[in-house]
Amino acid sequence: MERALVSALINGHKVTAPNSMNIIQAYWHAGFPRVSGVGCLEGVCGSCRILVRRASSNEVTTALGCHTMIEEGMQVQFLSYSTPKQHYYHLTDFRDSWDVQGKFHDVFPEVSHCRSCGGCDKACPKEIEVEMGVALAAKGRFREAGELFVECVMCNLCKSSCPERIDPNHVGLFCRRVTAYFHIRPSNLINRLESIRKGEFRIVR
């Protein structure tokens, strides 16, 4: 069956392609080169970040080029991939799972400045509850937080939308790593032990 052709602007170029193609496929179909060694051609997902405005709306949204089908009158702009700041930690440096929450706040001090603005949720092309994941991690609920980030492709759109420059996707990765590395103890116990360590909870003997 013949596919309908649609036209869109991609990176300022008029592209005509079958409506069965996603943005990446349509761009290649129009003759723009495939660059080897980057993104999914290298086996790394999340680098086809785009801004999209559809003909039926003035709203500009974020998405992934591989997940977004080309539409008539659509305007698309690829976003450069921003490299997140480095968060240095080695799981072998954690003495045990009780040690994780204190180390987490050392590695991600910016998490405590979250404004709960919801920008990360709106930016996420996978519809992950990013803000909730960050909040759970801040409370030491690493297993629950990690489960929310299972579908994360590390596109960094959540980080790009954060006024406090939090790297929520790397928070999620941390949570998944420590959950796998340790049998995580209950979060209320971890929080209480952290309070004792900081001298915020006095034990009477």
N, C-alpha and C positions, 0 to 999 in steps of 0.2 A: 504494500500500500504506500502511495506517495505521501511523504511528509510535507506539511505546510511550511513554507519559508517565512521567516520573520526577520526583521531588521532591528538592530540595537546599536547603541554607541558603547564601545568597550575601549577604555583608555583613550577616548577621543576619536576613535576610528569607527566608521560605520561598518558593521559586520552583518552579513546576511547568512543565515544558516537554518537548517531544519529545526522546528520547535521541539524535536525529540532530544536535542543536545543540551548539555549543561554549558555554563559559561566557558569553562576551559576548552571543551570540545569545539565550541563554536569559534573560539579565538584561533585554535589550530586549523579548523576548517577554512577559515578566511585567509590562511597562508602565513600566519605569524609563527615564528619558529618555536619549536620545543627546545628547551634548554636542559640538557642532561646534567645530572649531578646536583639538582636542587629539588626540593619539595618531594612530591610523591614519586617522581622519577628516580629519586634516590632512596625511596622507602620511608621518608619522613613526612608525616601528615601535618596539616595545619598551616601551611605556608601560602595557600591560595585565598588570603583574606581580601574581601572586597567591600566597597560601599555600593549600595544599590538604591536607585530610585526608579520606581515603576511608573508607567505612563498614567496610571489611574490615581496616583498619589504624589504629593509634594514631599512626603516623608522620606528621609534617607536612613537606611538601616544597614547593619553589618551582616555579613554572611560569608560562607565559603563558596568559592567558584565551582567546586566539584559537586556541590549539593544544590546549586541554584540553576534552574532551567531557564534558557533564554526566552524572553518574551518580547512581543512587538512594542517598540518605543522605550524599552528599558535603557537606562543609563548606568554604566558600571565603571568603577575605577578600582584597579588593584591597589592594595596598600602595601607599602614596603614592610618587611618583617623586622620588627624591633627586637633586638637582643635584650633579654632581661638582665638586671643586675645579678651578679653571682651570689648565691647563698651557699656558703661553705660549711659542710658538715660531713662527718663520716659516721655511719651507724655504729662502727666499732668503738667510737668515742663515748657512746652512751653506756653507762655502767649496767643499767637494767631499765625496765620499762617505767619505773618510778622516776627515772631521771629525764624522761622525754619531754614533759611539759615545760620544765625550766629551760631546757636546751632549745625547744621550739621558739620560745619568746626571745632567746638570744639570737637565733638565726633569722627570725621574722619579727623584729621589733615594731615594724610599721603596722602590723595587724591590729595592735591596740588602738590605732588611730582611725579605724574604719568608721565612716560616717553613716553607714546603712542607707546609702543613697539609691541603691538598686541599679546603678549604672552597669555593673558587671553582669547582672542577670539579663539586662536588656541587650547587652553586646554579645552574649554567648550564642553562637550559632547552633549549639547542641542542646539548648534550653536546659542547661544545668542550673540548679539552684546554688549558684556560686556564693552569693552572700551568706546563705545559711551554712554552706560548707566551711567558710572562713570562720564564722561565729562558733561553729562546733569545734573546730580545731583550737581556737583560742581558749575554749573551756576544757580542753584535754580529751575531747570525745573523738579521738583520731580514727577509730574504726568507722564510725558513722559518717564522718567527714569524707574519708577516703572512698566510701561507697557512693557518695554523691558524684565524685569525680571520675567514675569508671569510664564514662563516654568522652572524657576530655581528650582533645587532639593537640593540645599545647599550641594553639594558634595565637595566644597572647592578646586577643581582643579584650579580655576582661581586664588585663593590666593596662591596656591603652585607654580604657574608659575610667580608670580609677584616679580620682583627684589626690589620693594619698600615696599613689605609686606602689600599691600592694601588688604582689605577683600571686593572685589567687590560684592559678594553675600549678604553680610550684608549691604552694601550700598543700594543694591536693595531692601532688606527687609525694611530698614529705609524708603525709598521712598514710598513704598506701604503702610506702616503704617501711615505715616503722611498724605498721600493723602486721606486715609480713615478717618483719625481723623479730618482733617480740609477740608474746601472748599478752596483749595489752590488758592491764588491770582495770577495774571499774573506774570511770572518770571521777566519781565522787571521792573515791579513795585517793586518787592521784592529786586532786585539788586539795584535799585535807593535808596530805603529806607535804605539798608545796607550801601551804600556809604555815605549817609547822617549821619547815626549813627557813622561811622568811621571818619567823618570829611573830607572825600575825595571829597565831593561835597558841595560847599558853596551856601547857599541860601541867596540872597540879598532881604532885606525887604524894 
